[in-house]
Amino acid sequence: QVTLRESGPALVKPTQTLTLTCTLSGFSLNTTGMCVNWIRQTPGKALQWLARIDWEDDKFYNKSLKTRLTISKDTSKTQVLLTMTNMGPVDTGTYFCARNEYSAKSGYGGIDFWGQGALVTVSS
Amino acid sequence: SNDLTQPPAVSVSPGQTATIMCSGNKLGEKYTCWYQQKPGQSPVLVIYQDTKRPSGIPERFSGSNSGNTAALTISGAQAMDEADYYCQAWDAYRVLFGGGTKLTVL
């Protein structure tokens, strides 16, 4: 079955760089139409889309955070990485990786599988 | 601020119909999805491409989208439907989210 699992540090200091890993199971980013997103949820509860990588290795970023984000995948296509530089207290929240599919015929479907989320706290 | 606007809270009596609205510029021209999130859990997709239900989502969940407004309707709301609901739209390559609506069933 399809699963995604986030891993990374629970605590980072201000100005540090955060690196999160999403491990995929039950599907492959080699498959046409597959995409993986990073989405975060702040303590105030709002969801914020951060970045997406697709089966063709195209990468898309939230405009307001673009200069701080890098999304990539490993050559085996079983892991997706996200790095976010210059972390600050406002970046505290739960970081999710989540899958969506794209079809040339029907466009984007929903974000249909989510990881359990990784709680990241930014504090000195 | 969020790209899409939702009311912070909606309440409904059990068995009645709940409607949660989501507004955004030319939202009707974009595919919209809805997610349900219960405390301590990850979001669950309940509606995609405006009106479609994923496998396993009850028929009481339905969606619509026109003009600048999308809506999630829960017909015959049950206690288990009490949760936060988020709308989401695809805007070219971007993913837009609403601020979320807390649905109370009482």
Boltz contact constraints between the chains, C-beta under 6 A:
constraints:
  - contact:
      token1: [A, 45]
      token2: [B, 100]
      max_distance: 6.0
  - contact:
      token1: [A, 46]
      token2: [B, 99]
      max_distance: 6.0
  - contact:
      token1: [A, 47]
      token2: [B, 86]
      max_distance: 6.0
  - contact:
      token1: [A, 47]
      token2: [B, 97]
      max_distance: 6.0
  - contact:
      token1: [A, 49]
      token2: [B, 95]
      max_distance: 6.0
  - contact:
      token1: [A, 60]
      token2: [B, 93]
      max_distance: 6.0
  - contact:
      token1: [A, 107]
      token2: [B, 31]
      max_distance: 6.0
  - contact:
      token1: [A, 108]
      token2: [B, 31]
      max_distance: 6.0
  - contact:
      token1: [A, 108]
      token2: [B, 90]
      max_distance: 6.0
  - contact:
      token1: [A, 109]
      token2: [B, 48]
      max_distance: 6.0
  - contact:
      token1: [A, 110]
      token2: [B, 33]
      max_distance: 6.0
  - contact:
      token1: [A, 110]
      token2: [B, 45]
      max_distance: 6.0
  - contact:
      token1: [A, 110]
      token2: [B, 48]
      max_distance: 6.0
  - contact:
      token1: [A, 112]
      token2: [B, 45]
      max_distance: 6.0
  - contact:
      token1: [A, 114]
      token2: [B, 42]
      max_distance: 6.0
  - contact:
      token1: [A, 114]
      token2: [B, 43]
      max_distance: 6.0
  - contact:
      token1: [A, 116]
      token2: [B, 42]
      max_distance: 6.0
  - contact:
      token1: [A, 117]
      token2: [B, 42]
      max_distance: 6.0
